[in-house]
Amino acid sequence: MAQVILFENKEHKNILLEDHSEGEMIPSNQHLIIHKEKGMLLDPGGHKIHSRVYTDLSALLSPSDLKYLFFSHQDPDIVAAANFWFMMTPADGLISELWLRFIAHFGVDRMVFHRIKTIPDRGQFVDLEGVQLSIVPAHFLHSAGNFQVYDPVSKILYSGDLGASIGVDYRIVENFESHIDTIKGFHQRYMPTVKVYQLWAKMARKLDIETIAPQHGAVYQGKENVNKFIDWVENQPCGLDIMKDTYNIP
């Protein structure tokens, strides 16, 4: 099992699990937060990888001690295997209230559906054995109902699709300037407008962030790289800013 320990102390551990995507699947990260032997699994993934992710998780944490499944938004690379996780663990699911009835289309059994808890638009705190994890709004980045998780112990912001890089063969960003080419296209096309970036950047600067850990690609470690990403994305035209001329009849 390949894993990257992003943070660790006596009671707390943050682990990036191996990317199990294959073929035409977009590479995706699964993140695990463990505090006092209880866990949260973030964006657990789709059908083709769930058994391998479950094996990886079981080597680190008893599945019976998984307390939460966090779904940042509704995409299949995040929620498609939700029913497996509800059947194999006692965890509650956390997802935007916008997507509750959409997640049912991925085959979530009625007997476990009540364990999906909705997150209000303003976000909320979630208790993990005494640690108050912040579920912070990231709406329209890129989903209409989208959230990120901030862990105050490790000072990691789990950013979902924000910060995602494509086609990288490294786990940690060493040189942000050379990394820009791997993130620019995604952030221009999959996000709606620079105004959302500006709102997010204003919020992010209020958090004490040591690491930004996205759902795809490499992780931004250290305040220098974190601040470089925030500064870059805050001023990045995207979506309607650069695609207004496409609204024509072909």
NORWOFEN-V254272 format. One record per residue. N is the residue number from 1. RES is the residue in one letter. SS is DSSP state (@ for helix, = for strand, . for the rest). PHI is phi in degrees with one decimal (999 if undefined). OMEGA is omega in whole degrees, -180 to 180 (999 if undefined). Layout:
n=N res=RES ss=SS phi=PHI omega=OMEGA
n=N res=RES ss=SS phi=PHI omega=OMEGA
This chain:
n=1 res=M ss=. phi=999 omega=175
n=2 res=A ss=. phi=-93.1 omega=178
n=3 res=Q ss== phi=-152.4 omega=175
n=4 res=V ss== phi=-121.2 omega=177
n=5 res=I ss== phi=-83.2 omega=-180
n=6 res=L ss== phi=-83.8 omega=178
n=7 res=F ss== phi=-161.4 omega=178
n=8 res=E ss== phi=-158.8 omega=165
n=9 res=N ss=. phi=-138.2 omega=-174
n=10 res=K ss=. phi=-61.9 omega=-174
n=11 res=E ss=. phi=-109.7 omega=-165
n=12 res=H ss== phi=-136.2 omega=179
n=13 res=K ss== phi=-147.9 omega=176
n=14 res=N ss== phi=-123.7 omega=-170
n=15 res=I ss== phi=-127.0 omega=170
n=16 res=L ss== phi=-94.9 omega=-179
n=17 res=L ss== phi=-81.8 omega=-180
n=18 res=E ss=. phi=-60.9 omega=174
n=19 res=D ss=. phi=-73.8 omega=-178
n=20 res=H ss=. phi=-102.3 omega=-179
n=21 res=S ss=. phi=-66.5 omega=-177
n=22 res=E ss=. phi=-152.6 omega=177
n=23 res=G ss=. phi=59.3 omega=-177
n=24 res=E ss=. phi=-89.0 omega=-180
n=25 res=M ss=. phi=-70.1 omega=175
n=26 res=I ss=. phi=-70.3 omega=179
n=27 res=P ss=. phi=-59.1 omega=-176
n=28 res=S ss=. phi=-136.1 omega=177
n=29 res=N ss=. phi=-97.1 omega=167
n=30 res=Q ss=. phi=-111.6 omega=-178
n=31 res=H ss== phi=-114.3 omega=-180
n=32 res=L ss== phi=-128.3 omega=173
n=33 res=I ss== phi=-108.6 omega=177
n=34 res=I ss== phi=-122.8 omega=174
n=35 res=H ss== phi=-136.4 omega=-179
n=36 res=K ss=. phi=50.0 omega=175
n=37 res=E ss=. phi=66.8 omega=170
n=38 res=K ss== phi=-119.8 omega=-171
n=39 res=G ss== phi=-132.4 omega=168
n=40 res=M ss== phi=-125.1 omega=175
n=41 res=L ss== phi=-104.5 omega=-175
n=42 res=L ss== phi=-103.5 omega=176
n=43 res=D ss=. phi=48.1 omega=-168
n=44 res=P ss=. phi=-67.3 omega=171
n=45 res=G ss=. phi=108.0 omega=-172
n=46 res=G ss=. phi=-103.4 omega=-172
n=47 res=H ss=. phi=-65.0 omega=-174
n=48 res=K ss=. phi=-74.0 omega=-176
n=49 res=I ss=. phi=-115.6 omega=-169
n=50 res=H ss=@ phi=-61.7 omega=-177
n=51 res=S ss=@ phi=-67.9 omega=180
n=52 res=R ss=@ phi=-74.6 omega=176
n=53 res=V ss=@ phi=-64.9 omega=179
n=54 res=Y ss=@ phi=-62.6 omega=178
n=55 res=T ss=@ phi=-62.6 omega=179
n=56 res=D ss=@ phi=-61.1 omega=-179
n=57 res=L ss=@ phi=-61.6 omega=-177
n=58 res=S ss=@ phi=-63.8 omega=177
n=59 res=A ss=. phi=-77.2 omega=-177
n=60 res=L ss=. phi=-111.8 omega=-172
n=61 res=L ss=. phi=-155.9 omega=174
n=62 res=S ss=. phi=-62.6 omega=179
n=63 res=P ss=@ phi=-54.0 omega=178
n=64 res=S ss=@ phi=-70.1 omega=179
n=65 res=D ss=@ phi=-102.0 omega=175
n=66 res=L ss== phi=-79.2 omega=-173
n=67 res=K ss== phi=-94.7 omega=-176
n=68 res=Y ss== phi=-137.0 omega=165
n=69 res=L ss== phi=-114.1 omega=-179
n=70 res=F ss== phi=-101.2 omega=177
n=71 res=F ss=. phi=-113.6 omega=-176
n=72 res=S ss=. phi=-64.5 omega=174
n=73 res=H ss=. phi=-161.0 omega=-164
n=74 res=Q ss=. phi=-100.3 omega=-174
n=75 res=D ss=. phi=-63.4 omega=-177
n=76 res=P ss=@ phi=-63.8 omega=178
n=77 res=D ss=@ phi=-69.3 omega=179
n=78 res=I ss=@ phi=-111.4 omega=-168
n=79 res=V ss=@ phi=-113.4 omega=-170
n=80 res=A ss=. phi=-59.5 omega=-179
n=81 res=A ss=. phi=-100.2 omega=-176
n=82 res=A ss=@ phi=-55.5 omega=-176
n=83 res=N ss=@ phi=-62.1 omega=177
n=84 res=F ss=@ phi=-56.6 omega=-176
n=85 res=W ss=@ phi=-68.8 omega=177
n=86 res=F ss=@ phi=-69.3 omega=-180
n=87 res=M ss=@ phi=-76.4 omega=-173
n=88 res=M ss=@ phi=-96.6 omega=180
n=89 res=T ss=. phi=-138.8 omega=176
n=90 res=P ss=. phi=-89.8 omega=-171
n=91 res=A ss=. phi=-65.1 omega=168
n=92 res=D ss== phi=-87.4 omega=176
n=93 res=G ss== phi=-94.2 omega=178
n=94 res=L ss== phi=-126.0 omega=-179
n=95 res=I ss== phi=-153.1 omega=177
n=96 res=S ss== phi=-53.3 omega=179
n=97 res=E ss=@ phi=-61.6 omega=178
n=98 res=L ss=@ phi=-65.0 omega=-169
n=99 res=W ss=@ phi=-107.2 omega=-176
n=100 res=L ss=@ phi=-56.4 omega=-176
n=101 res=R ss=@ phi=-82.2 omega=174
n=102 res=F ss=@ phi=-79.9 omega=-179
n=103 res=I ss=@ phi=-63.4 omega=177
n=104 res=A ss=@ phi=-61.5 omega=-180
n=105 res=H ss=@ phi=-69.8 omega=176
n=106 res=F ss=@ phi=-89.5 omega=172
n=107 res=G ss=. phi=85.8 omega=177
n=108 res=V ss=. phi=-71.5 omega=-176
n=109 res=D ss=. phi=-66.6 omega=-179
n=110 res=R ss=@ phi=-60.6 omega=-176
n=111 res=M ss=@ phi=-71.1 omega=179
n=112 res=V ss=@ phi=-117.5 omega=-174
n=113 res=F ss=@ phi=-60.1 omega=-178
n=114 res=H ss=. phi=-65.7 omega=180
n=115 res=R ss=. phi=-83.7 omega=175
n=116 res=I ss== phi=-88.2 omega=-179
n=117 res=K ss== phi=-103.6 omega=-177
n=118 res=T ss== phi=-91.6 omega=179
n=119 res=I ss== phi=-99.9 omega=177
n=120 res=P ss=. phi=-68.5 omega=-176
n=121 res=D ss=. phi=-54.5 omega=-177
n=122 res=R ss=. phi=-76.2 omega=-175
n=123 res=G ss=. phi=87.6 omega=-178
n=124 res=Q ss== phi=-167.8 omega=170
n=125 res=F ss== phi=-99.9 omega=177
n=126 res=V ss== phi=-128.6 omega=-178
n=127 res=D ss== phi=-88.4 omega=174
n=128 res=L ss== phi=-116.6 omega=179
n=129 res=E ss=. phi=51.6 omega=177
n=130 res=G ss=. phi=102.7 omega=175
n=131 res=V ss== phi=-92.3 omega=178
n=132 res=Q ss== phi=-91.5 omega=176
n=133 res=L ss== phi=-77.8 omega=180
n=134 res=S ss== phi=-94.2 omega=171
n=135 res=I ss== phi=-95.3 omega=-170
n=136 res=V ss== phi=-107.2 omega=-179
n=137 res=P ss== phi=-64.2 omega=171
n=138 res=A ss=. phi=-143.2 omega=-175
n=139 res=H ss=. phi=-61.2 omega=180
n=140 res=F ss=. phi=72.3 omega=176
n=141 res=L ss=. phi=-119.2 omega=2
n=142 res=H ss=. phi=-109.3 omega=-176
n=143 res=S ss=. phi=-91.5 omega=179
n=144 res=A ss=. phi=-61.4 omega=175
n=145 res=G ss=. phi=-120.7 omega=-170
n=146 res=N ss=. phi=-136.7 omega=-179
n=147 res=F ss== phi=-136.5 omega=174
n=148 res=Q ss== phi=-125.3 omega=179
n=149 res=V ss== phi=-116.7 omega=174
n=150 res=Y ss== phi=-110.4 omega=180
n=151 res=D ss== phi=-102.1 omega=-176
n=152 res=P ss=. phi=-72.7 omega=179
n=153 res=V ss=. phi=-77.0 omega=180
n=154 res=S ss=. phi=-83.4 omega=-175
n=155 res=K ss=. phi=61.2 omega=176
n=156 res=I ss== phi=-100.3 omega=169
n=157 res=L ss== phi=-101.9 omega=175
n=158 res=Y ss== phi=-86.2 omega=-163
n=159 res=S ss== phi=-99.0 omega=-180
n=160 res=G ss== phi=62.7 omega=-178
n=161 res=D ss=. phi=-77.3 omega=178
n=162 res=L ss=. phi=-70.9 omega=-176
n=163 res=G ss=. phi=90.8 omega=-178
n=164 res=A ss=. phi=-62.2 omega=176
n=165 res=S ss=. phi=-120.9 omega=-175
n=166 res=I ss=. phi=-119.7 omega=173
n=167 res=G ss=. phi=78.5 omega=179
n=168 res=V ss=. phi=-93.8 omega=179
n=169 res=D ss=. phi=-113.8 omega=178
n=170 res=Y ss=. phi=-124.5 omega=-176
n=171 res=R ss=. phi=-93.5 omega=-176
n=172 res=I ss== phi=-120.4 omega=177
n=173 res=V ss=. phi=-72.6 omega=178
n=174 res=E ss=. phi=-96.3 omega=-178
n=175 res=N ss=. phi=-132.6 omega=-174
n=176 res=F ss=@ phi=-63.3 omega=-177
n=177 res=E ss=@ phi=-59.3 omega=179
n=178 res=S ss=@ phi=-76.5 omega=179
n=179 res=H ss=@ phi=-78.0 omega=-175
n=180 res=I ss=@ phi=-56.5 omega=-179
n=181 res=D ss=@ phi=-60.3 omega=-178
n=182 res=T ss=@ phi=-87.5 omega=-178
n=183 res=I ss=@ phi=-117.0 omega=-170
n=184 res=K ss=@ phi=-63.2 omega=-177
n=185 res=G ss=@ phi=-61.0 omega=179
n=186 res=F ss=@ phi=-62.7 omega=-176
n=187 res=H ss=@ phi=-72.8 omega=175
n=188 res=Q ss=@ phi=-78.4 omega=-172
n=189 res=R ss=@ phi=-97.9 omega=-173
n=190 res=Y ss=. phi=-96.5 omega=180
n=191 res=M ss=. phi=-111.9 omega=-167
n=192 res=P ss=. phi=-83.3 omega=-175
n=193 res=T ss=. phi=-166.8 omega=-179
n=194 res=V ss=@ phi=-61.8 omega=179
n=195 res=K ss=@ phi=-57.6 omega=179
n=196 res=V ss=@ phi=-67.3 omega=176
n=197 res=Y ss=@ phi=-58.1 omega=-178
n=198 res=Q ss=@ phi=-66.0 omega=177
n=199 res=L ss=@ phi=-64.2 omega=179
n=200 res=W ss=@ phi=-64.7 omega=-178
n=201 res=A ss=@ phi=-60.7 omega=178
n=202 res=K ss=@ phi=-60.9 omega=178
n=203 res=M ss=@ phi=-69.1 omega=-175
n=204 res=A ss=@ phi=-61.2 omega=-179
n=205 res=R ss=. phi=-68.9 omega=176
n=206 res=K ss=. phi=-83.7 omega=179
n=207 res=L ss=. phi=-98.7 omega=176
n=208 res=D ss=. phi=-90.4 omega=-172
n=209 res=I ss=. phi=-103.7 omega=173
n=210 res=E ss=. phi=-99.4 omega=-176
n=211 res=T ss== phi=-145.7 omega=168
n=212 res=I ss== phi=-110.1 omega=-176
n=213 res=A ss== phi=-117.3 omega=-180
n=214 res=P ss== phi=-80.5 omega=-179
n=215 res=Q ss=. phi=-82.5 omega=179
n=216 res=H ss=. phi=-131.0 omega=171
n=217 res=G ss=. phi=83.1 omega=-169
n=218 res=A ss=. phi=-81.6 omega=-178
n=219 res=V ss== phi=-99.0 omega=178
n=220 res=Y ss== phi=-96.8 omega=-179
n=221 res=Q ss== phi=-110.1 omega=179
n=222 res=G ss=. phi=88.9 omega=-176
n=223 res=K ss=@ phi=-60.5 omega=-180
n=224 res=E ss=@ phi=-62.5 omega=179
n=225 res=N ss=@ phi=-67.5 omega=177
n=226 res=V ss=@ phi=-59.2 omega=-178
n=227 res=N ss=@ phi=-67.9 omega=176
n=228 res=K ss=@ phi=-63.0 omega=179
n=229 res=F ss=@ phi=-66.4 omega=-180
n=230 res=I ss=@ phi=-60.0 omega=180
n=231 res=D ss=@ phi=-62.7 omega=-178
n=232 res=W ss=@ phi=-66.4 omega=-173
n=233 res=V ss=@ phi=-70.9 omega=-179
n=234 res=E ss=@ phi=-59.8 omega=-176
n=235 res=N ss=. phi=-115.9 omega=-174
n=236 res=Q ss=. phi=-96.4 omega=175
n=237 res=P ss=. phi=-60.6 omega=-177
n=238 res=C ss=. phi=-157.9 omega=173
n=239 res=G ss=. phi=50.2 omega=-177
n=240 res=L ss=@ phi=-64.3 omega=178
n=241 res=D ss=@ phi=-61.0 omega=-174
n=242 res=I ss=@ phi=-121.2 omega=-175
n=243 res=M ss=@ phi=-122.3 omega=-178
n=244 res=K ss=@ phi=-60.1 omega=-176
n=245 res=D ss=@ phi=-73.4 omega=179
n=246 res=T ss=@ phi=-78.8 omega=-179
n=247 res=Y ss=. phi=-82.2 omega=177
n=248 res=N ss=. phi=-137.1 omega=176
n=249 res=I ss=. phi=-70.9 omega=-177
n=250 res=P ss=. phi=-70.4 omega=999
